[in-house]
Amino acid sequence: MRSIEHSKQIKGREVLRKIHIDKRYIWFVQALLSDTGLVALSLGNDEEVSIFYDKNVEDEVLNYLREIEQFCCFEFY
């Protein structure tokens, strides 16, 4: 069984980013990010997707976001 300390360490590495995107492209972006296996996704309102990932893979995730940005206009923060 995992210890509370281990759980806190994992929680400390979690990153949350929100992507504001035109709702026409939301499923496209969701599908591409889901296929990476690097992130967990949550749909927000009509024009927002929240992504959660480990800080250890942040460079890879940001590279994916930059590549996807070429196909559709969105803002991530």
mmCIF file as gemmi writes it, N, C-alpha and C atoms, coordinates in Angstrom:
data_model
loop_
_atom_site.group_PDB
_atom_site.id
_atom_site.type_symbol
_atom_site.label_atom_id
_atom_site.label_alt_id
_atom_site.label_comp_id
_atom_site.label_asym_id
_atom_site.label_entity_id
_atom_site.label_seq_id
_atom_site.pdbx_PDB_ins_code
_atom_site.Cartn_x
_atom_site.Cartn_y
_atom_site.Cartn_z
_atom_site.occupancy
_atom_site.B_iso_or_equiv
_atom_site.pdbx_formal_charge
_atom_site.auth_seq_id
_atom_site.auth_asym_id
_atom_site.pdbx_PDB_model_num
ATOM 1 N N . MET Axp A 1 ? 0.841 -1.182 0 1 0 ? 1 A 1
ATOM 2 C CA . MET Axp A 1 ? 0 0 0 1 0 ? 1 A 1
ATOM 3 C C . MET Axp A 1 ? 0.889 1.249 0 1 0 ? 1 A 1
ATOM 4 N N . ARG Axp A 2 ? 0.494 2.215 -0.777 1 0 ? 2 A 1
ATOM 5 C CA . ARG Axp A 2 ? 1.301 3.425 -0.882 1 0 ? 2 A 1
ATOM 6 C C . ARG Axp A 2 ? 1.148 4.281 0.364 1 0 ? 2 A 1
ATOM 7 N N . SER Axp A 3 ? 2.237 4.89 0.721 1 0 ? 3 A 1
ATOM 8 C CA . SER Axp A 3 ? 2.22 5.746 1.901 1 0 ? 3 A 1
ATOM 9 C C . SER Axp A 3 ? 1.659 7.127 1.564 1 0 ? 3 A 1
ATOM 10 N N . ILE Axp A 4 ? 1.287 7.845 2.579 1 0 ? 4 A 1
ATOM 11 C CA . ILE Axp A 4 ? 0.788 9.212 2.402 1 0 ? 4 A 1
ATOM 12 C C . ILE Axp A 4 ? 1.884 10.094 1.833 1 0 ? 4 A 1
ATOM 13 N N . GLU Axp A 5 ? 3.123 9.878 2.267 1 0 ? 5 A 1
ATOM 14 C CA . GLU Axp A 5 ? 4.257 10.668 1.746 1 0 ? 5 A 1
ATOM 15 C C . GLU Axp A 5 ? 4.407 10.465 0.243 1 0 ? 5 A 1
ATOM 16 N N . HIS Axp A 6 ? 4.3 9.216 -0.192 1 0 ? 6 A 1
ATOM 17 C CA . HIS Axp A 6 ? 4.426 8.911 -1.616 1 0 ? 6 A 1
ATOM 18 C C . HIS Axp A 6 ? 3.31 9.618 -2.39 1 0 ? 6 A 1
ATOM 19 N N . SER Axp A 7 ? 2.102 9.598 -1.869 1 0 ? 7 A 1
ATOM 20 C CA . SER Axp A 7 ? 0.976 10.271 -2.509 1 0 ? 7 A 1
ATOM 21 C C . SER Axp A 7 ? 1.206 11.772 -2.6 1 0 ? 7 A 1
ATOM 22 N N . LYS Axp A 8 ? 1.782 12.36 -1.563 1 0 ? 8 A 1
ATOM 23 C CA . LYS Axp A 8 ? 2.069 13.798 -1.581 1 0 ? 8 A 1
ATOM 24 C C . LYS Axp A 8 ? 3.125 14.128 -2.624 1 0 ? 8 A 1
ATOM 25 N N . GLN Axp A 9 ? 4.116 13.248 -2.78 1 0 ? 9 A 1
ATOM 26 C CA . GLN Axp A 9 ? 5.153 13.473 -3.786 1 0 ? 9 A 1
ATOM 27 C C . GLN Axp A 9 ? 4.547 13.463 -5.183 1 0 ? 9 A 1
ATOM 28 N N . ILE Axp A 10 ? 3.667 12.514 -5.424 1 0 ? 10 A 1
ATOM 29 C CA . ILE Axp A 10 ? 3.017 12.43 -6.733 1 0 ? 10 A 1
ATOM 30 C C . ILE Axp A 10 ? 2.149 13.658 -6.971 1 0 ? 10 A 1
ATOM 31 N N . LYS Axp A 11 ? 1.375 14.039 -5.989 1 0 ? 11 A 1
ATOM 32 C CA . LYS Axp A 11 ? 0.51 15.213 -6.099 1 0 ? 11 A 1
ATOM 33 C C . LYS Axp A 11 ? 1.339 16.478 -6.363 1 0 ? 11 A 1
ATOM 34 N N . GLY Axp A 12 ? 2.52 16.546 -5.767 1 0 ? 12 A 1
ATOM 35 C CA . GLY Axp A 12 ? 3.393 17.696 -5.961 1 0 ? 12 A 1
ATOM 36 C C . GLY Axp A 12 ? 3.934 17.814 -7.375 1 0 ? 12 A 1
ATOM 37 N N . ARG Axp A 13 ? 3.917 16.718 -8.136 1 0 ? 13 A 1
ATOM 38 C CA . ARG Axp A 13 ? 4.409 16.74 -9.516 1 0 ? 13 A 1
ATOM 39 C C . ARG Axp A 13 ? 3.294 17.001 -10.527 1 0 ? 13 A 1
ATOM 40 N N . GLU Axp A 14 ? 2.067 17.062 -10.066 1 0 ? 14 A 1
ATOM 41 C CA . GLU Axp A 14 ? 0.938 17.223 -10.975 1 0 ? 14 A 1
ATOM 42 C C . GLU Axp A 14 ? 0.871 18.645 -11.537 1 0 ? 14 A 1
ATOM 43 N N . VAL Axp A 15 ? 0.614 18.733 -12.819 1 0 ? 15 A 1
ATOM 44 C CA . VAL Axp A 15 ? 0.463 20.021 -13.493 1 0 ? 15 A 1
ATOM 45 C C . VAL Axp A 15 ? -0.942 20.069 -14.096 1 0 ? 15 A 1
ATOM 46 N N . LEU Axp A 16 ? -1.573 21.207 -13.963 1 0 ? 16 A 1
ATOM 47 C CA . LEU Axp A 16 ? -2.889 21.427 -14.575 1 0 ? 16 A 1
ATOM 48 C C . LEU Axp A 16 ? -2.761 22.57 -15.561 1 0 ? 16 A 1
ATOM 49 N N . ARG Axp A 17 ? -3.209 22.333 -16.773 1 0 ? 17 A 1
ATOM 50 C CA . ARG Axp A 17 ? -3.287 23.397 -17.775 1 0 ? 17 A 1
ATOM 51 C C . ARG Axp A 17 ? -4.689 23.391 -18.34 1 0 ? 17 A 1
ATOM 52 N N . LYS Axp A 18 ? -5.164 24.554 -18.657 1 0 ? 18 A 1
ATOM 53 C CA . LYS Axp A 18 ? -6.467 24.679 -19.3 1 0 ? 18 A 1
ATOM 54 C C . LYS Axp A 18 ? -6.241 25.188 -20.714 1 0 ? 18 A 1
ATOM 55 N N . ILE Axp A 19 ? -6.954 24.594 -21.635 1 0 ? 19 A 1
ATOM 56 C CA . ILE Axp A 19 ? -6.868 24.993 -23.036 1 0 ? 19 A 1
ATOM 57 C C . ILE Axp A 19 ? -8.194 25.621 -23.421 1 0 ? 19 A 1
ATOM 58 N N . HIS Axp A 20 ? -8.136 26.859 -23.846 1 0 ? 20 A 1
ATOM 59 C CA . HIS Axp A 20 ? -9.316 27.545 -24.364 1 0 ? 20 A 1
ATOM 60 C C . HIS Axp A 20 ? -9.283 27.376 -25.875 1 0 ? 20 A 1
ATOM 61 N N . ILE Axp A 21 ? -10.324 26.762 -26.415 1 0 ? 21 A 1
ATOM 62 C CA . ILE Axp A 21 ? -10.304 26.391 -27.824 1 0 ? 21 A 1
ATOM 63 C C . ILE Axp A 21 ? -11.698 26.54 -28.435 1 0 ? 21 A 1
ATOM 64 N N . ASP Axp A 22 ? -11.734 26.846 -29.698 1 0 ? 22 A 1
ATOM 65 C CA . ASP Axp A 22 ? -13.002 26.898 -30.418 1 0 ? 22 A 1
ATOM 66 C C . ASP Axp A 22 ? -13.662 25.526 -30.318 1 0 ? 22 A 1
ATOM 67 N N . LYS Axp A 23 ? -14.939 25.507 -29.999 1 0 ? 23 A 1
ATOM 68 C CA . LYS Axp A 23 ? -15.61 24.227 -29.756 1 0 ? 23 A 1
ATOM 69 C C . LYS Axp A 23 ? -15.643 23.324 -30.987 1 0 ? 23 A 1
ATOM 70 N N . ARG Axp A 24 ? -15.405 23.864 -32.168 1 0 ? 24 A 1
ATOM 71 C CA . ARG Axp A 24 ? -15.337 23.024 -33.377 1 0 ? 24 A 1
ATOM 72 C C . ARG Axp A 24 ? -14.139 22.082 -33.335 1 0 ? 24 A 1
ATOM 73 N N . TYR Axp A 25 ? -13.084 22.454 -32.595 1 0 ? 25 A 1
ATOM 74 C CA . TYR Axp A 25 ? -11.859 21.665 -32.573 1 0 ? 25 A 1
ATOM 75 C C . TYR Axp A 25 ? -11.649 20.886 -31.277 1 0 ? 25 A 1
ATOM 76 N N . ILE Axp A 26 ? -12.558 21.007 -30.348 1 0 ? 26 A 1
ATOM 77 C CA . ILE Axp A 26 ? -12.324 20.448 -29.013 1 0 ? 26 A 1
ATOM 78 C C . ILE Axp A 26 ? -12.137 18.929 -29.061 1 0 ? 26 A 1
ATOM 79 N N . TRP Axp A 27 ? -12.917 18.234 -29.86 1 0 ? 27 A 1
ATOM 80 C CA . TRP Axp A 27 ? -12.8 16.766 -29.92 1 0 ? 27 A 1
ATOM 81 C C . TRP Axp A 27 ? -11.512 16.356 -30.628 1 0 ? 27 A 1
ATOM 82 N N . PHE Axp A 28 ? -11.083 17.146 -31.603 1 0 ? 28 A 1
ATOM 83 C CA . PHE Axp A 28 ? -9.826 16.883 -32.304 1 0 ? 28 A 1
ATOM 84 C C . PHE Axp A 28 ? -8.653 16.948 -31.33 1 0 ? 28 A 1
ATOM 85 N N . VAL Axp A 29 ? -8.593 18.017 -30.552 1 0 ? 29 A 1
ATOM 86 C CA . VAL Axp A 29 ? -7.51 18.189 -29.579 1 0 ? 29 A 1
ATOM 87 C C . VAL Axp A 29 ? -7.585 17.117 -28.506 1 0 ? 29 A 1
ATOM 88 N N . GLN Axp A 30 ? -8.774 16.819 -28.04 1 0 ? 30 A 1
ATOM 89 C CA . GLN Axp A 30 ? -8.938 15.79 -27.014 1 0 ? 30 A 1
ATOM 90 C C . GLN Axp A 30 ? -8.433 14.439 -27.526 1 0 ? 30 A 1
ATOM 91 N N . ALA Axp A 31 ? -8.776 14.088 -28.747 1 0 ? 31 A 1
ATOM 92 C CA . ALA Axp A 31 ? -8.345 12.808 -29.31 1 0 ? 31 A 1
ATOM 93 C C . ALA Axp A 31 ? -6.82 12.743 -29.448 1 0 ? 31 A 1
ATOM 94 N N . LEU Axp A 32 ? -6.215 13.801 -29.947 1 0 ? 32 A 1
ATOM 95 C CA . LEU Axp A 32 ? -4.76 13.801 -30.113 1 0 ? 32 A 1
ATOM 96 C C . LEU Axp A 32 ? -4.03 13.682 -28.771 1 0 ? 32 A 1
ATOM 97 N N . LEU Axp A 33 ? -4.478 14.426 -27.772 1 0 ? 33 A 1
ATOM 98 C CA . LEU Axp A 33 ? -3.815 14.373 -26.474 1 0 ? 33 A 1
ATOM 99 C C . LEU Axp A 33 ? -4.064 13.041 -25.766 1 0 ? 33 A 1
ATOM 100 N N . SER Axp A 34 ? -5.249 12.486 -25.916 1 0 ? 34 A 1
ATOM 101 C CA . SER Axp A 34 ? -5.547 11.191 -25.289 1 0 ? 34 A 1
ATOM 102 C C . SER Axp A 34 ? -4.635 10.098 -25.84 1 0 ? 34 A 1
ATOM 103 N N . ASP Axp A 35 ? -4.368 10.156 -27.13 1 0 ? 35 A 1
ATOM 104 C CA . ASP Axp A 35 ? -3.528 9.142 -27.767 1 0 ? 35 A 1
ATOM 105 C C . ASP Axp A 35 ? -2.085 9.156 -27.28 1 0 ? 35 A 1
ATOM 106 N N . THR Axp A 36 ? -1.637 10.259 -26.698 1 0 ? 36 A 1
ATOM 107 C CA . THR Axp A 36 ? -0.249 10.323 -26.231 1 0 ? 36 A 1
ATOM 108 C C . THR Axp A 36 ? -0.031 9.448 -25.011 1 0 ? 36 A 1
ATOM 109 N N . GLY Axp A 37 ? -1.058 9.251 -24.204 1 0 ? 37 A 1
ATOM 110 C CA . GLY Axp A 37 ? -0.916 8.496 -22.964 1 0 ? 37 A 1
ATOM 111 C C . GLY Axp A 37 ? -0.185 9.266 -21.879 1 0 ? 37 A 1
ATOM 112 N N . LEU Axp A 38 ? 0.119 10.525 -22.132 1 0 ? 38 A 1
ATOM 113 C CA . LEU Axp A 38 ? 0.873 11.339 -21.184 1 0 ? 38 A 1
ATOM 114 C C . LEU Axp A 38 ? -0.004 12.186 -20.282 1 0 ? 38 A 1
ATOM 115 N N . VAL Axp A 39 ? -1.264 12.361 -20.659 1 0 ? 39 A 1
ATOM 116 C CA . VAL Axp A 39 ? -2.126 13.291 -19.942 1 0 ? 39 A 1
ATOM 117 C C . VAL Axp A 39 ? -3.466 12.652 -19.595 1 0 ? 39 A 1
ATOM 118 N N . ALA Axp A 40 ? -4.105 13.229 -18.599 1 0 ? 40 A 1
ATOM 119 C CA . ALA Axp A 40 ? -5.512 12.936 -18.304 1 0 ? 40 A 1
ATOM 120 C C . ALA Axp A 40 ? -6.288 14.184 -18.697 1 0 ? 40 A 1
ATOM 121 N N . LEU Axp A 41 ? -7.443 13.995 -19.262 1 0 ? 41 A 1
ATOM 122 C CA . LEU Axp A 41 ? -8.231 15.116 -19.776 1 0 ? 41 A 1
ATOM 123 C C . LEU Axp A 41 ? -9.576 15.227 -19.079 1 0 ? 41 A 1
ATOM 124 N N . SER Axp A 42 ? -10.048 16.436 -18.987 1 0 ? 42 A 1
ATOM 125 C CA . SER Axp A 42 ? -11.367 16.7 -18.441 1 0 ? 42 A 1
ATOM 126 C C . SER Axp A 42 ? -11.988 17.812 -19.275 1 0 ? 42 A 1
ATOM 127 N N . LEU Axp A 43 ? -13.203 17.58 -19.741 1 0 ? 43 A 1
ATOM 128 C CA . LEU Axp A 43 ? -13.886 18.609 -20.514 1 0 ? 43 A 1
ATOM 129 C C . LEU Axp A 43 ? -14.518 19.613 -19.579 1 0 ? 43 A 1
ATOM 130 N N . GLY Axp A 44 ? -14.337 20.87 -19.901 1 0 ? 44 A 1
ATOM 131 C CA . GLY Axp A 44 ? -14.943 21.939 -19.112 1 0 ? 44 A 1
ATOM 132 C C . GLY Axp A 44 ? -16.196 22.427 -19.801 1 0 ? 44 A 1
ATOM 133 N N . ASN Axp A 45 ? -16.302 23.72 -19.969 1 0 ? 45 A 1
ATOM 134 C CA . ASN Axp A 45 ? -17.451 24.273 -20.681 1 0 ? 45 A 1
ATOM 135 C C . ASN Axp A 45 ? -17.283 24.035 -22.18 1 0 ? 45 A 1
ATOM 136 N N . ASP Axp A 46 ? -18.066 24.698 -22.981 1 0 ? 46 A 1
ATOM 137 C CA . ASP Axp A 46 ? -18.048 24.495 -24.435 1 0 ? 46 A 1
ATOM 138 C C . ASP Axp A 46 ? -16.683 24.705 -25.07 1 0 ? 46 A 1
ATOM 139 N N . GLU Axp A 47 ? -15.85 25.553 -24.486 1 0 ? 47 A 1
ATOM 140 C CA . GLU Axp A 47 ? -14.605 25.912 -25.15 1 0 ? 47 A 1
ATOM 141 C C . GLU Axp A 47 ? -13.384 25.719 -24.253 1 0 ? 47 A 1
ATOM 142 N N . GLU Axp A 48 ? -13.417 24.709 -23.391 1 0 ? 48 A 1
ATOM 143 C CA . GLU Axp A 48 ? -12.289 24.517 -22.487 1 0 ? 48 A 1
ATOM 144 C C . GLU Axp A 48 ? -12.032 23.037 -22.229 1 0 ? 48 A 1
ATOM 145 N N . VAL Axp A 49 ? -10.764 22.681 -22.246 1 0 ? 49 A 1
ATOM 146 C CA . VAL Axp A 49 ? -10.31 21.342 -21.878 1 0 ? 49 A 1
ATOM 147 C C . VAL Axp A 49 ? -9.24 21.519 -20.806 1 0 ? 49 A 1
ATOM 148 N N . SER Axp A 50 ? -9.344 20.757 -19.738 1 0 ? 50 A 1
ATOM 149 C CA . SER Axp A 50 ? -8.306 20.764 -18.699 1 0 ? 50 A 1
ATOM 150 C C . SER Axp A 50 ? -7.449 19.521 -18.89 1 0 ? 50 A 1
ATOM 151 N N . ILE Axp A 51 ? -6.143 19.712 -18.84 1 0 ? 51 A 1
ATOM 152 C CA . ILE Axp A 51 ? -5.249 18.565 -18.947 1 0 ? 51 A 1
ATOM 153 C C . ILE Axp A 51 ? -4.39 18.49 -17.684 1 0 ? 51 A 1
ATOM 154 N N . PHE Axp A 52 ? -4.175 17.278 -17.235 1 0 ? 52 A 1
ATOM 155 C CA . PHE Axp A 52 ? -3.377 17.008 -16.048 1 0 ? 52 A 1
ATOM 156 C C . PHE Axp A 52 ? -2.23 16.097 -16.47 1 0 ? 52 A 1
ATOM 157 N N . TYR Axp A 53 ? -1.03 16.41 -16.001 1 0 ? 53 A 1
ATOM 158 C CA . TYR Axp A 53 ? 0.11 15.567 -16.338 1 0 ? 53 A 1
ATOM 159 C C . TYR Axp A 53 ? 1.204 15.729 -15.296 1 0 ? 53 A 1
ATOM 160 N N . ASP Axp A 54 ? 2.163 14.834 -15.351 1 0 ? 54 A 1
ATOM 161 C CA . ASP Axp A 54 ? 3.305 14.825 -14.438 1 0 ? 54 A 1
ATOM 162 C C . ASP Axp A 54 ? 4.346 15.829 -14.929 1 0 ? 54 A 1
ATOM 163 N N . LYS Axp A 55 ? 4.936 16.597 -14.026 1 0 ? 55 A 1
ATOM 164 C CA . LYS Axp A 55 ? 5.975 17.574 -14.401 1 0 ? 55 A 1
ATOM 165 C C . LYS Axp A 55 ? 7.125 16.911 -15.156 1 0 ? 55 A 1
ATOM 166 N N . ASN Axp A 56 ? 7.347 15.631 -14.902 1 0 ? 56 A 1
ATOM 167 C CA . ASN Axp A 56 ? 8.449 14.925 -15.557 1 0 ? 56 A 1
ATOM 168 C C . ASN Axp A 56 ? 8.27 14.817 -17.071 1 0 ? 56 A 1
ATOM 169 N N . VAL Axp A 57 ? 7.048 14.939 -17.568 1 0 ? 57 A 1
ATOM 170 C CA . VAL Axp A 57 ? 6.796 14.842 -19.01 1 0 ? 57 A 1
ATOM 171 C C . VAL Axp A 57 ? 6.333 16.175 -19.605 1 0 ? 57 A 1
ATOM 172 N N . GLU Axp A 58 ? 6.541 17.257 -18.864 1 0 ? 58 A 1
ATOM 173 C CA . GLU Axp A 58 ? 6.035 18.56 -19.305 1 0 ? 58 A 1
ATOM 174 C C . GLU Axp A 58 ? 6.594 18.984 -20.666 1 0 ? 58 A 1
ATOM 175 N N . ASP Axp A 59 ? 7.868 18.767 -20.905 1 0 ? 59 A 1
ATOM 176 C CA . ASP Axp A 59 ? 8.448 19.159 -22.196 1 0 ? 59 A 1
ATOM 177 C C . ASP Axp A 59 ? 7.75 18.448 -23.356 1 0 ? 59 A 1
ATOM 178 N N . GLU Axp A 60 ? 7.493 17.153 -23.191 1 0 ? 60 A 1
ATOM 179 C CA . GLU Axp A 60 ? 6.809 16.394 -24.242 1 0 ? 60 A 1
ATOM 180 C C . GLU Axp A 60 ? 5.388 16.912 -24.463 1 0 ? 60 A 1
ATOM 181 N N . VAL Axp A 61 ? 4.687 17.157 -23.377 1 0 ? 61 A 1
ATOM 182 C CA . VAL Axp A 61 ? 3.31 17.65 -23.476 1 0 ? 61 A 1
ATOM 183 C C . VAL Axp A 61 ? 3.282 19.013 -24.168 1 0 ? 61 A 1
ATOM 184 N N . LEU Axp A 62 ? 4.177 19.902 -23.79 1 0 ? 62 A 1
ATOM 185 C CA . LEU Axp A 62 ? 4.214 21.229 -24.419 1 0 ? 62 A 1
ATOM 186 C C . LEU Axp A 62 ? 4.559 21.131 -25.9 1 0 ? 62 A 1
ATOM 187 N N . ASN Axp A 63 ? 5.428 20.195 -26.259 1 0 ? 63 A 1
ATOM 188 C CA . ASN Axp A 63 ? 5.738 19.987 -27.68 1 0 ? 63 A 1
ATOM 189 C C . ASN Axp A 63 ? 4.495 19.534 -28.444 1 0 ? 63 A 1
ATOM 190 N N . TYR Axp A 64 ? 3.733 18.6 -27.859 1 0 ? 64 A 1
ATOM 191 C CA . TYR Axp A 64 ? 2.48 18.179 -28.489 1 0 ? 64 A 1
ATOM 192 C C . TYR Axp A 64 ? 1.529 19.355 -28.654 1 0 ? 64 A 1
ATOM 193 N N . LEU Axp A 65 ? 1.405 20.174 -27.623 1 0 ? 65 A 1
ATOM 194 C CA . LEU Axp A 65 ? 0.507 21.325 -27.705 1 0 ? 65 A 1
ATOM 195 C C . LEU Axp A 65 ? 0.939 22.287 -28.802 1 0 ? 65 A 1
ATOM 196 N N . ARG Axp A 66 ? 2.219 22.504 -28.943 1 0 ? 66 A 1
ATOM 197 C CA . ARG Axp A 66 ? 2.717 23.401 -29.998 1 0 ? 66 A 1
ATOM 198 C C . ARG Axp A 66 ? 2.437 22.829 -31.385 1 0 ? 66 A 1
ATOM 199 N N . GLU Axp A 67 ? 2.586 21.513 -31.526 1 0 ? 67 A 1
ATOM 200 C CA . GLU Axp A 67 ? 2.305 20.876 -32.812 1 0 ? 67 A 1
ATOM 201 C C . GLU Axp A 67 ? 0.818 20.956 -33.152 1 0 ? 67 A 1
ATOM 202 N N . ILE Axp A 68 ? -0.022 20.696 -32.171 1 0 ? 68 A 1
ATOM 203 C CA . ILE Axp A 68 ? -1.47 20.75 -32.391 1 0 ? 68 A 1
ATOM 204 C C . ILE Axp A 68 ? -1.904 22.169 -32.729 1 0 ? 68 A 1
ATOM 205 N N . GLU Axp A 69 ? -1.257 23.129 -32.126 1 0 ? 69 A 1
ATOM 206 C CA . GLU Axp A 69 ? -1.597 24.542 -32.338 1 0 ? 69 A 1
ATOM 207 C C . GLU Axp A 69 ? -1.478 24.937 -33.813 1 0 ? 69 A 1
ATOM 208 N N . GLN Axp A 70 ? -0.666 24.222 -34.576 1 0 ? 70 A 1
ATOM 209 C CA . GLN Axp A 70 ? -0.519 24.517 -36.001 1 0 ? 70 A 1
ATOM 210 C C . GLN Axp A 70 ? -1.797 24.213 -36.783 1 0 ? 70 A 1
ATOM 211 N N . PHE Axp A 71 ? -2.605 23.257 -36.274 1 0 ? 71 A 1
ATOM 212 C CA . PHE Axp A 71 ? -3.812 22.842 -36.976 1 0 ? 71 A 1
ATOM 213 C C . PHE Axp A 71 ? -5.042 23.637 -36.571 1 0 ? 71 A 1
ATOM 214 N N . CYS Axp A 72 ? -5.062 24.105 -35.363 1 0 ? 72 A 1
ATOM 215 C CA . CYS Axp A 72 ? -6.229 24.868 -34.909 1 0 ? 72 A 1
ATOM 216 C C . CYS Axp A 72 ? -5.769 25.901 -33.884 1 0 ? 72 A 1
ATOM 217 N N . CYS Axp A 73 ? -6.493 26.967 -33.855 1 0 ? 73 A 1
ATOM 218 C CA . CYS Axp A 73 ? -6.103 28.064 -32.981 1 0 ? 73 A 1
ATOM 219 C C . CYS Axp A 73 ? -6.645 27.827 -31.578 1 0 ? 73 A 1
ATOM 220 N N . PHE Axp A 74 ? -5.774 27.83 -30.589 1 0 ? 74 A 1
ATOM 221 C CA . PHE Axp A 74 ? -6.202 27.744 -29.202 1 0 ? 74 A 1
ATOM 222 C C . PHE Axp A 74 ? -5.206 28.44 -28.314 1 0 ? 74 A 1
ATOM 223 N N . GLU Axp A 75 ? -5.597 28.606 -27.091 1 0 ? 75 A 1
ATOM 224 C CA . GLU Axp A 75 ? -4.766 29.295 -26.113 1 0 ? 75 A 1
ATOM 225 C C . GLU Axp A 75 ? -4.619 28.371 -24.915 1 0 ? 75 A 1
ATOM 226 N N . PHE Axp A 76 ? -3.369 28.097 -24.516 1 0 ? 76 A 1
ATOM 227 C CA . PHE Axp A 76 ? -3.211 27.278 -23.311 1 0 ? 76 A 1
ATOM 228 C C . PHE Axp A 76 ? -2.487 28.071 -22.249 1 0 ? 76 A 1
ATOM 229 N N . TYR Axp A 77 ? -2.86 27.803 -21.013 1 0 ? 77 A 1
ATOM 230 C CA . TYR Axp A 77 ? -2.309 28.532 -19.873 1 0 ? 77 A 1
ATOM 231 C C . TYR Axp A 77 ? -2.285 27.626 -18.675 1 0 ? 77 A 1
